[in-house]
Amino acid sequence: MPLVCVVGGGLAGLAAAAALGEAGLDVELFESRGFLGGRATSYPAPGAGEGEPAIDNCQHILLGCCVNLLDFYRRLGVVGKLVFHREFRFVEPGGRVSRMAAARLPAPLHFGPSFLTMRCFDWADRVAIGRAMLAMRRQRSRPGLDRITMAEWLSELKQTPRAIERFWRQVLVSAINEELDRMAASHGFQVFRLGFLSGARWSAMGVPRVPLAELYGEEAWRRLPKVKIRTRMPVESVADGVTLADGQRRQPDAVVLAVPWERAAPLAPHIGLDFTGWEHSPITGIHLWFDRAVTAWPHATLLDRSVHWMFNKSGGRHIQLVASASRGLAAMSRGEVIAQAVRELAEFLPEAGRAKLERAHVVKEMRATFSAVPDLEERRPVTATSDPRLFLAGDWTRSGWPATMEGAVRSGYLAAEAVCRKLGLTARFLKPDVA
């Protein structure tokens, strides 16, 4: 049976390995670190007590429209470890709550009743948002959306300042991990077309109810015995087969290179990858442990402040805050980030201001995603390379999605399909988008 080596144990590499293993190929996956998941993983919290669950490096969620990510979880048998929510709380400083939930109406009208009652918007905001949503449906094939920013498009549609700040920015910065004035409009269109305009079932938000690393644990991979996972085995080169850092070599029939983009070129200098002008966009996760419960909500989106989302991790006492495209927080010290986070949280959850903060942990993912700026899409590499045995995967490749977990899995499936074609096999792994 042909052997395929996968280099990189993030979601892209894991998805490629799972697909190829399920197709009956022998797969050997190499990961330099001692754990799987890449930027979507978990580890013991500093100062954690015995038996305390691991914490995620940053809260990762998915929507119902992430059909390939859900298919990957199906392959690992862990879909049951997700909890889906169909109501979203938009909370203003001071604690006023607006709820958004899909009604039993045909798309794209399913969120209409919610918008009419969301107190965080006035009538002019609602009219502007509705006008832009309708324009998105008309302009979905408009040429040049990758050459303008989302901010420029919203200006064309005469969006109100509050609609931009409390709706468009709140949703899109969290989804794309980039600011509106830096984000290509094509990415913003895709998020809303699939997650908001396609139908109620596709907008449901899935949150893992276990630490992320448990989704890819040993038990999951027992379902795929053809896949051999090798952690703590860094790779030095894929220029001629696979050369490990300890000197071992493999000569597989195909290689899937699924490492972050800044590592790909040094490992494969012979294929001429060019990332000139590419930048990273950071995400900051802030874990706060209080001496008492400060909320009963499972999650909420927090308006008008530096943190964008709040997640209740354990009985209202362990709270995780997430700030996307967090360049401002990235420049601050740990103590400054924690102090600002607690101060802001108390504006939304008064009990957080009265409770005692027992400990805190800050995770700054400085290389969380690539910056999805205009004119970059055509420069994202495709799966095939000039080396007929080498294929690329990663959320930075041209997967058809932005740099998300869904994008990473899509890239892994595309690479697996390309490997099968090279080996003379017929296999389809990629699920089509919902719209």
Secondary structure, 3 states (H helix, E strand, C coil): CCEEEEECCEHHHHHHHHHHHHCCCEEEEECCCCCCECCCCEECCCCCCCCCCCEECCCCCEECCCHHHHHHHHHHCCHHHEEEECEEEEECCCCCEEEEECCCCCCCCCCHHHHHHCCCCCHHHHHHHHHHHHHHHHCCCCCCHHHCEHHHHHHHCCCCHHHHHHHHHHHHHHHHCCCCCCCEHHHHHHHHHHHCCCCHHHHCEEEECCCHHHHCCHHHHCCCCCEEEECCCCEEECCCCEEECCCCEECCCEEEECCCHHHHHHHCHHHCCCCCCCCEEEEEEEEEEECCCCCCCCEEEECCCCCCEEEEEECCCEEEEEEECCHHHHCCCHHHHHHHHHHHHHHHCHHHHHCCEEEEEEEEEEEEEECCCCCCHHHCCCCECCCCCEEECCCCCCCCCCCCHHHHHHHHHHHHHHHHHHCCCCCCCCCCCCC
